[in-house]
Amino acid sequence: MISPKQAQLIQFLRWELAIPASSIAMALRHPEQDSGQLPMILWQYGLITIEQLDRIFDWLERFGSILETRPTMYPHPDSLGSSAEEAVHLSASLVA
């Protein structure tokens, strides 16, 4: 099951970095993924560049604590330049 924090990360990966759903799905099936290593797994398997990995870490640093305390599916207002009322829905399926 995907946690709200992980869902937000997946949303960032899909929308902002254009990571294919198949790449994310493969990384989610990896045994080490349970310990929150999704970005590193994607990088280790060559599914993202080092620049993308850096952007993911920047995003996690900026929004990770917000997501831990606020497990709703709303974007941070600074991230999209829009109001907090805009709900962001992540499809249960990672297939685009």
Secondary structure, 3 states (H helix, E strand, C coil): CCCHHHHHHHHHHHHCCCCCHHHHHHHHHCHHHHHCCHHHHHHHCCCCCHHHHHHHHHHHHHHHHHHHHCCCCCCCHHHHCCCCCCCCCCCCCCCC
